[in-house]
């Protein structure tokens, strides 16, 4: 029987994580932005932006679709790779939960293709994209539980503040109950 990867919660800054891959809550342009995306680009240095520009010049001329994922170098970060995934903007009128779950599934698929053992995720779409933290945590934990497989041995949710940490802890408890 295959052992499921451990899910770990960390309160902190994703740009300071030592992991085989860290996930960037990117925008579809892949060219940097605010929030987690801007922090990763600033901390990782110009190598990340250069790699993203190369992707735009080749396979992703119109940008990376929401819910998909692609990897680049991690530049100066303490990781081997950055996996970029554009999350959906939350909407009261339209259920975009499947797109948010796809961000986690596709990022894990890319991580597994890279041979990553440790993967660090932010709380995708919960910043400027407005996704309610409790719902985002539930979707993220469920998607990771269903999708993470070897070679991944640890999935780390890196949560910036106590509120996010508590919501992810509650979602994690609910999936193990």
VENMOBEL-V848555 format. One record per backbone hydrogen bond with DSSP energy under -0.5 kcal/mol. CO is the residue of the C=O (numbers start at 1). NH is the residue of the N-H. E is the energy in kcal/mol with one decimal. If there is no record, write none. Layout:
CO/NH/E
CO/NH/E
This chain:
6/8/-0.5
6/155/-3.2
8/157/-2.9
10/12/-0.6
10/159/-3.4
12/14/-0.5
13/16/-1.9
14/17/-1.4
15/78/-0.5
17/19/-0.7
19/80/-0.8
20/80/-0.8
20/81/-1.5
21/120/-2.4
22/83/-2.8
23/25/-0.5
24/26/-2.2
24/85/-2.4
25/37/-0.6
26/87/-0.8
27/30/-1.6
28/64/-2.5
34/37/-0.7
34/38/-1.7
35/39/-2.3
36/40/-2.7
37/41/-2.2
38/42/-2.6
39/43/-2.7
40/44/-2.6
41/45/-1.3
44/76/-2.4
45/48/-1.2
45/49/-0.8
46/50/-2.5
47/51/-2.2
48/52/-2.4
49/53/-2.7
50/54/-2.0
51/55/-1.9
52/56/-2.3
53/57/-2.0
54/58/-0.9
55/58/-0.6
55/60/-2.7
58/61/-0.5
60/63/-1.9
63/65/-0.5
65/68/-2.0
70/84/-3.3
72/82/-2.1
74/77/-2.4
77/79/-1.1
78/19/-1.3
80/74/-0.7
81/22/-2.1
82/72/-2.5
82/84/-0.6
83/24/-3.2
84/70/-1.7
85/26/-0.8
85/87/-0.6
86/67/-2.6
94/96/-0.9
96/99/-0.5
96/100/-1.8
97/101/-2.7
98/102/-2.0
99/103/-1.4
100/104/-1.1
101/105/-2.5
102/106/-3.2
103/107/-1.8
104/108/-2.2
105/109/-2.4
106/110/-2.4
107/111/-2.5
108/112/-2.8
109/113/-2.2
110/114/-1.9
111/115/-0.6
111/116/-2.6
112/115/-0.9
117/153/-2.9
117/154/-2.2
118/20/-0.5
118/21/-1.8
119/156/-3.3
120/23/-3.1
121/158/-3.3
122/124/-1.3
123/126/-1.5
125/131/-2.7
127/130/-2.1
129/90/-2.6
132/136/-2.7
133/137/-2.6
134/138/-2.0
135/139/-2.5
136/140/-2.7
137/141/-2.8
138/142/-2.1
139/143/-2.5
140/144/-2.5
141/145/-2.6
142/146/-2.0
143/147/-1.6
144/148/-2.6
149/152/-1.8
153/6/-2.6
154/119/-2.2
154/156/-0.5
155/8/-2.8
155/157/-0.5
156/121/-3.5
156/158/-0.7
157/10/-2.6
157/159/-0.7
159/12/-2.1
161/165/-2.2
162/166/-2.7
163/167/-2.2
164/168/-2.4
165/169/-2.5
166/170/-2.2
167/171/-2.1
168/172/-2.5
169/173/-2.4
170/174/-2.2
171/175/-1.4
172/176/-0.9
173/176/-0.6
173/177/-0.9
